[in-house]
Amino acid sequence: LLYWNSDGTRMTRAAHSWYLRNTYVENNLIEPGKITLKDEAIDLGNIRQDTYAVGAEKDHIVPWDAAWRVTQLFGGDVRFVRASSGHIAGSVNPPGGKGAYWTKEAGDAPATTPEQWLQSATRHEGSWWPDWTAWLSARSGRKSAPPRMGSSKYPPLQDAPGTYVLER
């Protein structure tokens, strides 16, 4: 977890500056058409697919109540989950770990503010990952065998994940 926390941005200075200015300082992404990428005006309301969004209770980069706004901005059905902990630990909280998460069910009355959402949300002990798995499973097809890897020209060297993960 701490290695992830210290990982660099790996963006060029110009791209990182543009990203921070447009998405944090000026918050342009929430204004339909305010940002254009490759001659395409961005409007989050045009996103109509089901979305699973997680905000972390103690996130210092994207406060959970700001993350909750996705429920108001996307055009499709959004399942918002508030995880306990901070920016990274709130996401990297696998099943069997400590922590909690909050949800609202699809039939519940929609909330108009993050505070209203939290007051009517249900707290669950543990990781939010099983909830995500159930949500994803309901939208997935049947499981099948993965495709064969490699080819006669490029045969697989060995099974995943490879030996590099064991190197120190």
N, C-alpha and C positions, 0 to 999 in steps of 0.2 A: 504494500500500500504506500509506504513512504517513498519507494523508488518512483512510482507513478507520480506522486506529488512533486518530485523534483525534476520530472521530465521537462525538457525545453519545449517551446512552442513549435519549432520547426516550420515557421512561416517566414517569408521574406519580410524585411522591415516595412516596406511599402504596403504589402498585403495585410500585415498585422495592424498597422496604423489605420488603414481603411476600415478593417473589421471592427476595431475598438471604437473608432469615431462613429461609424454608422449603426452599430448594434448596441453599444453601451452609452456613449456620451449623448448622441442625438436621438437614439432609439428609433431610427428611420424604418426599421423592418416592420413595425406595427402599422405604419401608414401605407395603405394600398397605393402602389405605383410610385412611391418615393424612392425606391431602389430599383435600378435597372441593371440586369446582368445579361450580357450577350444579346442586347436589344430586346430583352423580355422584361416587362415591368412585373415586379414581384407583388403578389397579393395573397397573403396567407389565407384569406377567405376562400380562395380557389382550391385549397387543399380539402378534398371531400372524402378522402378515405378515412377509415377508422384509425385512430391514433391512441397510443398508450404513452402517456407523459408522466415523468417522475420529477418531483421537486423535493429538495432535502430541507428539513426543518431548520438546520443551522448553517445553510449554505451562505458563504460570505461573497460568492461571486454572482450567483443567480438566486436571490432570496426566493423561498418557496412561493410566497404570495405573488412575486413577479412571474415565476414559472407558471403559476395557475392561470395567468392571462391567456395561455394557449387555448383554454377552454372557450374563451370569448373570441379568439382571433381565427381559428381554423373553421372551415365550413362543414367538416364532417363530425362524426361522433368521436368525442375525446374522453377517454378514461384517464382522469388525473389521480395520481397517487402521491401522497406526501410521505416521504421516508424520514425516519429519525436520523440524526447525525448531520454531518457536514457535506461539503461539495463532493468529495471523493468517497468517503466512507458511506455516505447515503446511497451511492450507486453500487459500490463494491461491498455488498452485504449478503453473501451467499446463504442459502438455506442452512439452518443449523446454527447460525450465528446469533448474536444478540441484536437488539434493536426492536423497532416497531414500525408500522406503517398505517396510514389512514386511507380509507376508500369511501366512496358513495356508490350506491347501486344504480343501475340504469333507470329504474322506475322511480327513483327519488326525485323530488322537485328540484329543478335546476337552481343553482345559487347564482346570485348576481355580484357577490363580492367574495374574496378569499376567506374572509372572517366568517361569513355566512356558511360557506362550504365546510370549513373546519368544524363549526358548531354542530352541523348535522352529519358529519362524517363518522365512520366507525373505526375505532382503533383496533389493530390486530397485532399480536406479538410475533416477533420473528422478522424474517426477510420478506420483501415484496416480490421476490422472484417467483415463488409458486403462484402468486396471483397473476403475474405477467404470463407465466407458462399456460395457465388455464385460459386467459384471455386470448393468447396467441393460438392455442390449440383449437379454440372454437372457430377460428378464422383460417385454419390450415386444412389442407387436404390430408389424405391418408399417408402414412409413412411408407417409404419405399427404399429399396437399396440405393446407396449412392452410386453415381456413375463410375465406371472403371477409370482409374487414373493412369496417365501416361499414354504412350503409344509405342509402336515398334521403333520409331526414330528416337523418342525420348522416354525410355522406360523409367518407372519410379525408382529412386535410389533406395528407399526403405519406407516403412510405415510411418505415418504421422505419430508424434510431432517431430521426429527427427532427433539426431543426437545433439544438435546445437543447444537444445534446452537443458541439457545436462552439463554443459560446459560452465566452468567457473571463471 
